[in-house]
Amino acid sequence: MRAEDAGRIIDYLDRHRPATPCLVIDLNVVKRQYHRLSTTFSDTEIFYAVKANSHPDVVRALVGLGASFDVASPAEIDVCLAAGAAPGRLSYGNPIKKRRDIAYAHSRGVDTFVVDSAEEVGKVADAAPGGRVLCRIRVSSDGARWSLSEKFGCGPAQAADLLRTARSRGLRPYGVAFHIGSQQLKPARWNDGVALAARVFAELADDGIELEVLNLGGGLPAHYRDSVPALESYRESIETALSLNFPGGRRPRLAAEPGRFLVADAGLLRSEIVLVADAEERDGRRWIYLDIGRFGGLAETEGEAIQYRLSASRSSRTEEPAVIAGPTCDSADVIYRDANYLLPTGLTAGDYMDIHSAGAYTSSYASVGFNGFSPPDTYCIGA
Ligand SMILES: *Cc1c(COP(=O)(O)O)cnc(C)c1O
């Protein structure tokens, strides 16, 4: 997140002093990110992955910008429809769905479904007759900070089979989807997914089935501690992959499902320091305990995978290492132990710790109240 964007949120927090922990989202930044993406990927339908942040104001802002939506459950369908999204702009992207949830989606007018197994094709054919289906293929998430690719997806030959079966069951074989892993720092990695998908397109074309859509998934990065490649280099890599694997201009329509890219840099989480324990009292290192941790929304700090930029309300001339932990009694609730965070000397209970670029996968990950700690409240600012 840009310093001036964080500054605006910090001003808001200093003026209103809401109870912590809390997340503030600047909707103007969501809009800016959407515009950047839809300019750079002007030929691509953008489906916001609602699970990244399902706050109604965020979804409403994206409806206003003309976004489509990737949903995974009836509740996410309801959020989008309540925010004014047209049901035809929703894609039910979770490859495992209860039959009654498919029927619910169908009854609400949703007609695009992702599958990756024969059983799921059967469920969709029964519960959403005539629906459009994309098949999810499996790709490695090498290069990604948070794997989203290793749980679902079949091989290209199976994908072709499933889409043939879909047609024989009265469904409309619509396309191929993949997810190359979240916070993917290697733009060249999209080539794998595009190449595998092209095999499915080619195999079905031999049978006279013309797939229409290639869904490039999510994976575009936010700005955490490390620098990340520019959006343009992702576009260039994807462009190269498309020309290589779909030669002769016979390209499918493109779709993408960004979550993190659209909302992470728009959000800042404010937490309060509950306790600072001296190095002598612990393992030779200073421990800083916050009022938010692994269970309050910082789930992606597991394995220290996502390393947020932090800033404290108190500054000092010197900085020292710290272990940073959450407020619960679970030993898993340590946020950063090995990631070498240097924080001001002299921090003390009651100081604030601001967690930057925290708009994605935080509030949506928070437990309902482990150890009695409530999930963070969300406030949206900006038009
Ligand atoms: C979570 C998810 C996304 C969003 O991924 P990001 O890396 O946050 O952009 C997109 N598509 C599917 C199917 C997902 O599960």
PDBQT file of the ligand as one rigid body, heavy atoms in Angstrom, charges set to zero:
ROOT
HETATM    1  C1  LIG A 401      -9.132 -17.359  -3.598  1.00  0.00    +0.000 C 
HETATM    2  C2  LIG A 401      -9.386 -17.522  -5.033  1.00  0.00    +0.000 A 
HETATM    3  C3  LIG A 401      -9.081 -16.490  -5.925  1.00  0.00    +0.000 A 
HETATM    4  C4  LIG A 401      -8.390 -15.223  -5.501  1.00  0.00    +0.000 C 
HETATM    5  O1  LIG A 401      -7.006 -15.372  -5.459  1.00  0.00    +0.000 OA
HETATM    6  P1  LIG A 401      -6.025 -14.148  -5.193  1.00  0.00    +0.000 P 
HETATM    7  O2  LIG A 401      -4.694 -14.759  -5.180  1.00  0.00    +0.000 OA
HETATM    8  O3  LIG A 401      -6.437 -13.523  -3.920  1.00  0.00    +0.000 OA
HETATM    9  O4  LIG A 401      -6.204 -13.201  -6.331  1.00  0.00    +0.000 OA
HETATM   10  C5  LIG A 401      -9.427 -16.665  -7.231  1.00  0.00    +0.000 A 
HETATM   11  N1  LIG A 401     -10.018 -17.797  -7.678  1.00  0.00    +0.000 NA
HETATM   12  C6  LIG A 401     -10.327 -18.816  -6.851  1.00  0.00    +0.000 A 
HETATM   13  C7  LIG A 401     -10.991 -20.021  -7.394  1.00  0.00    +0.000 C 
HETATM   14  C8  LIG A 401     -10.001 -18.710  -5.516  1.00  0.00    +0.000 A 
HETATM   15  O5  LIG A 401     -10.283 -19.739  -4.690  1.00  0.00    +0.000 OA
ENDROOT
TORSDOF 0
